Each structure stands twice: as C-alpha cells, then as structure tokens.
Amino acid sequence: MLDETKLNAFIGRMLGDLGGALSVPLVRIGDRLGLYKALHEGGPMTPGELATKACIAERYAREWLSHHAASGYLEYDAGSGKFTLPPEQAMIFADPDSPVYMQGGFDVAVAMMENQAQVEQAFRSGKGVGWGEQSQCLFCAAGRFFRPGYHNNLVQAWLPALDGVTAKLERRASVADVGCGHGFSTIMMAKAFPQSTFVGYDFHPGSVAQARIHAEQHGVTANTRFEVATASEFPANDLDLVTFFDCLHDMGDPVGAARHVRQTLKPDGSWMIVEPAAGDRLEDNLNPVGRLYYAGSTMICIPTSLDQPVGAALGAQAGYSKLSAVIAEGGFGKVRKAAETPFNMILEARP
Ligand SMILES: C[S@@+](CC[C@H](N)C(=O)[O-])C[C@H]1O[C@@H](n2cnc3c(N)ncnc32)[C@H](O)[C@@H]1O
C-alpha cells in the first residue's frame, strides 16, 4: 500500500533536486557576470545596488537575487530589502582558492547535459564517446572542478605523504604528469619545486594547447613543458615521479598504462595516483559524493574509457581494491593509500 508520508518526503526531496538542477544556469550567470564577486566585495545589497555595481539590468538582478534567496544561497533581509552572500556561501561560489569552491561542478553539469545525445546513443550501442568528442566546455570544466582540491592539498599534504618524494623534488627530480588536462596540477608542482623538471602528457591536443598557454601565464616554462601522448606510450625514462590526477579510471587500458609507467620510472621512483574517493562496494558509495561521481562516471568516464583500446571502463568509483589490482598487474610490488580527502584518495605505488 502507498505510504503517504514516504511519498510526501520523496516529493520534498525531488523538489530540492529539481530546484538544484534548475539553478545551474543561474549560478553560472552569477559567476560569469561577477554577481558573486560584487556581493562578496560589496556586502549587503538591494537589486538596484547590485545592478549598478555589476553593470546589469535591475529587473534581472531582482529575479536572480530572489531565486538565490529562495535557494538559501543568499540571505534576504525584508526590513532593508538587501541580499547578503554569507561567508560560508562565499566559499562555495566566490572564492576560487577555497577548498570547497564548486563553480567547476556547475560547469561540469552543463557539459554533461550537452553530452546527453551522444551518451544516450552509446547506451544502445555499448560503444564509447571519445574525450575529444564530448562537449567542448568539458575540458575547462574538469580542470576547474578539480583545481580547488589540488590547490589546497597537493603541495601541502599529498606530495609530503609519499615516501621521500618531497626531498627529491626539492633537490632536482624528473617528473611526468600524465593525463594532465589543462595542466593545473603540473603547474602547481612546477611552481613549488623550481629545481625539478615537469612534463605534462595528455592524449587530447586541445587540452595540451591550453596547458601550454597556462604555463606561459604562470611563468613556469623554464622547468615545464606539455606534450601530446597517451598514457601507454609517453616517451620518458629515468623518472623520479609519475603523477596521474583523476584520470587512471578514464583510460581504456589502465593496466597497459601502469606497465608503461613502471618502465619509465627509476628503480626507486614513485607513482602517485589521485582517484575519486570511493569504497570498494556500491553500498559504500551510496552517499552525496558517490552520487556526483556516479553521474560523472556514467556521462563522462565510462564513455571515455570504452572509446579507447581495451575499454576497461573502471568507472570513477573503482575503489581501492580494484585500483590496487590494476597497479599490481602493471608490475608494481608495493601500493598503499598515502592520503585521503572527502573527494579523493591518493595512492602511492613503488616498483
Ligand atoms: C578527468 S580529466 C583530468 C585532467 C587533469 N588531470 C585534472 O585533474 O584536471 C581526465 C584526463 O585524462 C586524459 N586521458 C584519458 N585517457 C587518456 C589516455 N589513454 N592517455 C592520456 N590521457 C588520457 C583526458 O584527455 C583528460 O585530460
């Protein structure tokens, strides 16, 4: 029999979910037109004040602010008619360096919607959709989505969690950052360790071109370069460190990639693999983070992997056991979880 209390609770949840989905374009407009920045810098504002500060039409400002107040993204004071961006919300919407900055997630949502027709077709055929054939805003969105986690953890916590790696980087190490995308991770490491040399490899030429522009902008071209190459064939040897940021599970042949990494490393070299945080079993991942990652995995990671030779399709929520088996099959004798955040697990593999 129908349980009305459960039905009402579920309707309430779905209203929240749909409200979130319909907020995506509004949040992106707020980001692109500098509305969060204006509220963050300017404090409480009426629609007229926001319109003047951000150079937008007042009628649109009022509707956007009203939506944001109804969403709990802004606070509204009926007495003064002003809207405020509280400091906690500012961390999500306005501060790109905050560990919980989520604008990139809204960009990924749009990229996933644009991918729908191709992925829907792939559901029927069982084939993949190439990384380069996906929505053209996916590449920037992915970089922007992952950057806050790297900015707040990579140099401060993840590299120091590896055995002896920071000391080598401080002296002079040779590093490959594979599947580097737009190169945020490569550039962060290159800035922190100017004595070491970094090569970012990715098989998507558009991303490599963008990474080269970023390297120029950040002034790291003296110790950094970017090249187009697959993870199973990038041309390197005698490396001290190889890094894979949120990309091993996207690869068609992760075991082939692991084998190749093994060959490129010095005997005492290290491989750092950053992957989405996930438990080994589905039941461990039935939570808000798992929900986001399964969505991304269905629309992006599985199609990307299935489009490549082997098509292992590990999925974004592969989990430690599956990942460590892949790494061991690639010829690594030791693997361990070196660090972890709510969003990522950091694995260290040694020959
Ligand atoms: C989710 S993105 C992560 C990009 C970047 N590492 C970051 O964290 O922002 C996955 C990246 O893996 C790359 N990729 C996927 N399969 C690859 C392969 N077989 N060889 C090299 N790169 C690959 C894609 O082009 C993409 O840039």
The ligand as an ORCA input file, in Angstrom:
! r2SCAN-3c Opt
* xyz 0 1
  C      39.047     13.999    -15.766
  S      40.315     14.608    -16.762
  C      41.544     15.056    -15.566
  C      42.500     16.070    -16.114
  C      43.572     16.571    -15.125
  N      44.482     15.522    -14.714
  C      42.924     17.202    -13.930
  O      42.976     16.597    -12.853
  O      42.354     18.308    -14.048
  C      40.989     13.110    -17.480
  C      42.138     13.400    -18.439
  O      42.686     12.146    -18.874
  C      43.037     12.271    -20.238
  N      43.128     10.897    -20.778
  C      42.157      9.958    -20.823
  N      42.624      8.830    -21.351
  C      43.932      9.044    -21.638
  C      44.964      8.236    -22.190
  N      44.736      6.961    -22.545
  N      46.197      8.762    -22.337
  C      46.447     10.061    -21.967
  N      45.497     10.879    -21.442
  C      44.251     10.368    -21.272
  C      41.946     13.138    -20.824
  O      42.323     13.739    -22.038
  C      41.730     14.151    -19.690
  O      42.538     15.279    -19.844
*
